[in-house]
Amino acid sequence: MMPLHLCTISFRHHLTSLPELAQWARHTGFDGIELWGVHARHLQNQPAYDDAWIRAQGLRIPMVSDYLPLEGAQSQALERTRQLCRIARHWGAGKVRTFAGHQASAALTAAEQSALARRLRRLTECVADEGLELIVETHPGTLADTPEATINLLTAVDHPALGLNFDVLHVWESGADPLEALHQLWPWVRHFHFKNIQRRSQLPVFAPTNVYSPAGCRQGMVPVMEGACDYRPLLAFLARQPHAGNLDGSLEWFGPDCQRVLQNDLGQLRAELTGGASVAQAPRACHAT
């Protein structure tokens, strides 16, 4: 079954230490912790907290999630990428996550998209040299904001060390059916983010400027199995895939009462992911044309 992790970004406005969070995660039944890049950098002056320490807690760090620059000076982008890789290796994480820029695919010319793909290729090569994978997240306002745009980007970069963080809600936000999109993107999927919203009209609450603000609106954020995006078909598919155990999932919760909601979501997701009775055929690979 797919390992499930909590995200430290869910506790971005809490006065909670990593040892306290790790103790709660282990007691609750999480497999590990997805470490937000901001938190990871602030932990660099506490070298006792590392891969050996987190594994001694019965947990792992599957991914360090950050935001690498796809514009500006390439030398600076590569230096930031190397720094992120050093942090990831310190924690034993095999993946580092980034966004595909900060502009929607429809707002970019073909030449601009090609330039971003070339930069992403160079950063992927840098990450691969460090023995890690670079993971791009499906997200609005980026070059991975629709399944079609995401496929175009991944095929343009064309590097085996580039994978995909399949954020189910954001794929649904694009207007795509998440299960159909998963079939299309399956060859690249390495990680999942799980969260939900009460109504589609409330999706702007997940805009970064709102989510990162302590005073931001949280109206409409609901537990993952209770929202407008129906997770059940996608989870039922994953429950029938032996390969799903090689992937990772993380629960993102940006609203109040983190521990109660995350514990409930973990139990419900585990129940869904163990519900498959037979092995279904894996999705067909997507080939560039």
C-alpha positions in Angstrom: 0.0 0.0 0.0 1.1 3.5 -0.7 3.0 5.1 2.2 1.3 8.2 3.6 3.0 11.3 5.1 2.1 14.5 6.7 3.4 17.8 5.4 5.2 20.2 7.8 3.7 23.1 5.8 0.4 22.2 7.5 2.0 23.3 10.7 3.5 26.5 9.2 1.8 28.8 11.7 2.1 26.5 14.8 4.6 26.6 17.6 5.5 22.9 17.2 9.0 21.5 17.2 10.1 18.7 14.8 10.5 16.2 17.7 7.0 16.9 18.8 5.7 16.6 15.3 7.6 13.4 14.7 6.3 11.9 17.9 2.7 12.7 17.0 3.2 11.4 13.4 4.5 8.1 14.6 1.8 7.7 17.2 -0.9 8.6 14.7 0.4 6.1 12.1 2.0 8.2 9.4 4.9 6.6 7.5 6.9 9.8 7.3 7.0 13.6 7.0 7.2 15.7 3.8 9.6 18.5 4.9 8.8 22.0 3.6 12.0 23.7 2.2 11.6 26.7 4.5 11.5 24.4 7.6 14.4 22.3 6.2 16.6 25.4 5.8 15.9 26.6 9.4 16.9 23.1 10.7 20.3 23.3 9.2 21.8 24.7 12.4 20.5 21.6 14.3 22.6 18.8 12.7 21.5 16.2 15.2 18.2 16.0 13.3 19.0 14.0 10.2 18.2 10.8 8.3 19.4 8.6 11.1 17.4 10.5 13.7 14.1 10.5 11.7 14.4 6.8 11.0 15.0 6.2 14.7 11.6 7.7 15.2 10.1 5.0 12.9 9.6 7.6 10.1 11.2 8.8 6.9 11.5 12.0 4.8 10.4 11.1 1.3 10.6 14.6 -0.2 11.8 18.1 0.5 9.4 20.6 -1.1 10.7 23.9 -2.3 10.5 26.4 -5.2 13.4 26.5 -7.6 13.8 29.4 -9.9 13.2 28.7 -13.6 14.0 32.3 -14.6 16.9 34.7 -13.8 20.6 33.7 -13.7 21.1 30.1 -14.3 24.2 30.0 -12.0 22.1 31.2 -9.1 19.4 28.6 -9.9 21.9 25.8 -10.0 23.5 26.9 -6.7 20.1 26.9 -5.0 19.4 23.5 -6.5 22.6 22.1 -5.1 21.8 23.6 -1.7 18.4 21.9 -1.8 20.0 18.6 -2.8 22.4 18.8 0.1 19.5 19.3 2.5 17.6 16.4 0.9 20.5 14.1 1.3 20.9 15.1 4.9 17.4 13.8 5.5 17.7 10.8 3.3 15.0 12.1 0.9 15.2 10.9 -2.6 13.0 13.6 -4.1 13.0 17.4 -4.2 9.9 19.2 -5.4 9.4 22.4 -7.3 6.8 24.3 -9.2 7.0 24.8 -13.0 7.4 28.5 -12.9 4.8 31.1 -11.8 2.8 31.7 -14.9 -0.1 29.8 -16.4 0.7 27.8 -19.5 -1.9 29.7 -21.6 -0.1 33.0 -20.8 3.2 31.8 -22.2 4.4 31.8 -25.8 5.9 28.7 -27.3 9.3 30.3 -27.1 8.8 31.1 -23.4 7.6 27.5 -22.7 10.7 26.1 -24.5 13.0 28.4 -22.4 11.4 27.2 -19.2 11.7 23.5 -20.3 15.4 24.1 -21.1 16.0 25.5 -17.6 14.0 22.7 -16.0 16.1 20.2 -17.9 19.3 21.8 -16.6 18.0 21.7 -13.0 17.0 18.1 -13.5 20.4 17.2 -14.7 21.9 18.9 -11.6 19.5 17.0 -9.3 20.3 13.7 -11.1 24.0 14.3 -10.6 23.3 14.4 -6.9 21.5 11.0 -7.1 18.0 12.4 -6.6 14.8 13.0 -8.5 13.3 16.4 -9.3 9.5 16.5 -8.9 7.3 19.0 -10.6 3.9 19.6 -9.0 0.6 20.0 -10.9 -0.5 23.5 -9.9 -2.5 26.4 -11.3 -0.6 29.4 -12.5 2.4 27.3 -13.6 3.4 25.4 -16.7 1.9 22.3 -15.2 -1.6 23.6 -14.7 -3.4 21.2 -17.0 -2.7 17.6 -17.9 -2.0 18.6 -21.5 0.5 21.3 -20.5 2.1 19.0 -18.0 2.6 16.3 -20.6 4.1 18.8 -23.0 6.5 20.0 -20.3 7.6 16.6 -19.2 8.2 15.3 -22.7 10.0 18.5 -23.7 12.4 18.1 -20.7 12.7 14.3 -21.4 14.9 13.3 -18.5 14.4 10.1 -16.4 15.1 12.0 -13.2 12.1 14.3 -13.7 8.9 13.1 -12.0 5.5 14.4 -11.1 3.8 15.3 -7.8 0.1 14.6 -8.8 -1.9 17.1 -6.7 -5.4 15.6 -7.1 -7.4 18.7 -6.3 -5.4 20.9 -8.6 -5.8 18.5 -11.5 -9.5 18.6 -10.8 -9.4 22.3 -10.6 -8.1 22.4 -14.2 -11.4 20.8 -15.3 -9.9 17.4 -15.9 -11.1 14.2 -14.4 -8.4 13.1 -11.9 -8.5 9.4 -12.8 -8.4 10.1 -16.6 -5.5 12.5 -16.0 -3.7 9.9 -13.8 -3.9 7.4 -16.8 -2.3 10.0 -19.0 0.4 11.0 -16.5 1.1 7.7 -14.9 4.6 7.1 -16.3 5.8 10.2 -14.5 3.9 10.1 -11.2 6.1 9.7 -8.1 4.1 11.4 -5.4 0.5 12.6 -4.6 -0.9 15.5 -2.6 -4.3 15.0 -1.1 -6.6 17.9 0.0 -10.2 19.0 -0.8 -12.6 21.9 -1.0 -16.3 22.2 -0.2 -17.2 23.9 -3.5 -15.3 24.7 -6.7 -16.0 28.4 -6.3 -13.9 28.3 -3.1 -10.7 27.1 -4.8 -9.0 30.5 -4.6 -8.4 29.9 -0.9 -5.5 27.7 -2.0 -3.7 30.5 -3.7 -0.2 30.7 -2.2 -0.6 34.3 -1.1 -3.7 33.3 0.9 -2.4 29.9 2.2 0.9 31.3 3.4 -0.7 34.2 5.3 -1.6 33.7 9.0 -4.6 35.9 8.4 -5.7 34.1 5.2 -9.2 32.8 4.6 -9.7 29.1 5.3 -13.4 29.0 4.4 -14.2 25.9 2.3 -11.3 23.7 3.3 -12.7 20.3 4.2 -11.4 16.8 5.0 -10.2 15.0 1.9 -13.1 12.6 1.6 -15.8 15.2 2.2 -15.3 17.7 -0.5 -16.4 18.5 -4.1 -13.5 16.5 -5.6 -14.5 12.9 -5.5 -11.4 10.9 -4.6 -13.0 7.5 -4.5 -12.4 6.4 -8.1 -8.8 7.4 -8.1 -8.2 5.8 -4.7 -9.9 2.6 -5.8 -7.7 2.4 -8.8 -4.5 2.9 -6.7 -5.7 0.2 -4.3 -5.5 -2.2 -7.2 -2.1 -1.2 -8.3 0.9 -3.2 -6.9 3.2 -0.4 -8.1 1.4 2.1 -5.8 3.5 0.9 -2.9 6.5 2.4 -4.7 4.9 5.8 -4.8 4.2 8.3 -1.9 1.3 10.3 -0.8 1.1 13.4 1.5 -1.8 14.9 3.3 -2.0 18.7 2.9 -4.2 20.4 5.4 -4.1 24.2 5.5 -7.1 24.8 7.8 -7.6 24.8 11.6 -7.4 21.8 14.0 -4.6 20.1 12.1 -4.1 17.1 14.2 -7.8 16.0 14.4 -8.3 16.5 10.6 -5.1 14.8 9.6 -5.7 11.8 11.8 -9.2 11.4 10.4 -8.0 11.8 6.8 -5.2 9.3 7.3 -7.7 6.7 8.6 -10.1 7.3 5.7 -7.4 7.2 3.0 -5.9 4.0 4.4 -9.3 2.4 4.4 -9.8 3.4 0.7 -6.3 2.3 -0.3 -6.8 -1.1 1.1 -10.3 -1.6 -0.5 -9.2 -3.1 -3.8 -9.9 -6.7 -4.3 -8.2 -7.4 -7.6 -5.3 -6.1 -9.6 -6.4 -3.9 -12.5 -4.4 -3.2 -15.6 -2.0 -0.3 -15.1 -2.7 2.8 -17.3 -1.2 2.8 -20.7 2.0 4.8 -21.1 1.7 8.3 -22.7 3.9 8.8 -25.7 4.7 12.2 -27.2 3.5 12.8 -30.7 
